[in-house]
């Protein structure tokens, strides 16, 4: 098993990038692909996904932890729009992206922006629930996610 990858009966979690040059992790569960942060260019993310037998076609959503530039890339957000992949973010994060990302308005006009709220469980797919938990970081707001799987999605 590659370093940074975790398998279980419930799914697979792979860290695709971690560090100041970019952050992204991929959760595969019940046939649903959830990208946590998208801090690499789409071509690089695609190559890293291919290394683990995944592809952009299997990514169903992206969720943002915070808005530091190593957690999202404008070209990747634009690529998500062309692929019709929704972006989940806290409303304050979307406010920040609205002034920082050229691709924000096209995502908004395409109806691909979704929000989450602190401490409120979001059923992101059948049998896959995400609960944002605020954590301390020098970007406000920043969230970690408790992710639960149920048999409902099988």
C-alpha positions in Angstrom: 0.0 0.0 0.0 1.5 3.4 -1.0 2.5 5.8 1.8 -0.3 8.1 2.8 -3.0 5.7 1.8 -5.4 3.9 4.1 -7.8 1.1 3.1 -10.6 -0.3 5.1 -13.8 -2.2 4.5 -15.5 1.2 4.4 -13.4 2.9 1.8 -10.0 4.3 0.9 -8.4 7.5 2.0 -5.3 8.8 0.2 -3.3 11.9 0.8 -2.4 13.2 -2.7 -0.4 16.2 -1.5 0.5 17.7 1.8 2.7 20.8 2.3 3.2 24.4 1.4 3.2 23.6 -2.3 -0.3 22.1 -2.2 -2.8 20.0 -0.3 -5.3 17.5 -1.4 -6.7 14.2 -0.1 -9.1 11.8 -1.6 -11.8 9.8 0.1 -13.5 7.0 -1.8 -16.5 5.5 -0.1 -19.6 3.7 -1.4 -18.6 4.6 -5.0 -18.4 8.3 -4.2 -15.2 10.3 -4.6 -14.7 13.2 -2.2 -11.7 15.4 -2.8 -10.7 17.3 0.4 -9.0 20.5 -0.7 -7.7 21.0 -4.3 -4.4 22.8 -3.8 -2.7 21.4 -6.9 -3.2 22.2 -10.6 -5.8 19.9 -12.2 -3.2 18.1 -14.4 -1.0 17.3 -11.4 -4.0 16.1 -9.3 -5.1 14.0 -12.3 -1.7 12.3 -12.5 -1.6 11.6 -8.7 -5.1 10.1 -8.9 -4.0 7.9 -11.8 -1.2 6.6 -9.7 -3.8 5.1 -7.3 -6.2 3.9 -10.0 -8.5 6.9 -9.8 -9.5 9.7 -12.1 -11.3 13.0 -12.2 -14.4 11.1 -13.6 -14.7 9.4 -10.2 -14.6 12.7 -8.2 -18.1 13.7 -7.2 -17.4 16.6 -5.0 -14.7 18.8 -3.4 -14.8 20.1 0.1 -12.6 23.0 1.3 -10.9 23.1 4.7 -9.8 26.8 4.4 -8.8 29.4 1.9 -5.0 29.5 2.1 -3.7 29.3 -1.5 -2.1 25.9 -1.0 -5.6 24.4 -0.4 -7.2 25.6 -3.7 -6.0 26.6 -7.1 -8.0 28.8 -9.5 -7.3 26.6 -12.5 -8.6 23.6 -10.5 -11.8 25.4 -9.6 -12.2 26.3 -13.3 -11.6 22.6 -14.2 -14.2 21.5 -11.7 -16.7 23.8 -13.3 -16.1 22.2 -16.7 -16.5 18.8 -15.1 -19.6 19.8 -13.2 -18.0 18.9 -9.8 -19.6 20.9 -6.9 -17.5 22.7 -4.3 -18.5 22.6 -0.7 -17.3 25.4 1.5 -18.3 27.5 4.6 -20.1 30.7 3.6 -17.2 32.8 4.9 -14.8 30.9 2.7 -17.0 31.5 -0.3 -17.0 35.2 0.5 -13.2 35.0 0.5 -13.1 33.1 -2.8 -15.5 35.6 -4.4 -12.7 38.2 -4.4 -9.7 35.9 -4.7 -10.7 33.4 -7.4 -11.5 34.3 -11.0 -13.3 31.0 -11.3 -15.7 31.8 -8.5 -18.4 33.5 -10.6 -18.4 30.7 -13.3 -18.8 28.1 -10.5 -21.6 30.2 -8.9 -23.4 30.7 -12.3 -23.1 27.0 -13.0 -24.9 26.2 -9.6 -21.9 24.3 -8.3 -21.3 26.1 -5.0 -22.6 24.3 -1.9 -22.3 25.4 1.8 -21.7 23.6 5.0 -22.2 24.9 8.5 -20.0 24.4 11.6 -21.2 21.4 13.6 -24.0 20.5 11.2 -23.9 17.1 9.6 -24.1 17.2 5.8 -25.1 14.1 4.0 -22.9 14.6 1.0 -23.9 11.3 -0.6 -26.2 8.4 0.4 -24.5 6.7 3.3 -21.7 9.4 3.6 -22.1 12.1 6.2 -19.6 15.0 6.8 -19.6 17.0 10.0 -17.4 20.1 9.9 -15.5 20.8 13.1 -13.8 24.2 13.5 -10.1 24.0 14.3 -7.5 26.7 15.2 -5.4 27.9 12.3 -4.2 31.2 11.0 -7.0 31.2 8.3 -10.5 31.9 9.5 -12.5 29.8 9.4 -10.7 26.5 9.1 -12.4 23.1 9.5 -11.5 19.5 9.9 -14.2 16.9 9.0 -15.6 14.0 10.8 -16.7 11.6 8.1 -19.1 8.8 8.8 -20.3 6.0 6.6 -23.5 4.0 6.9 -24.8 1.0 5.1 -27.5 3.2 3.5 -25.2 3.9 0.5 -24.6 0.3 -0.3 
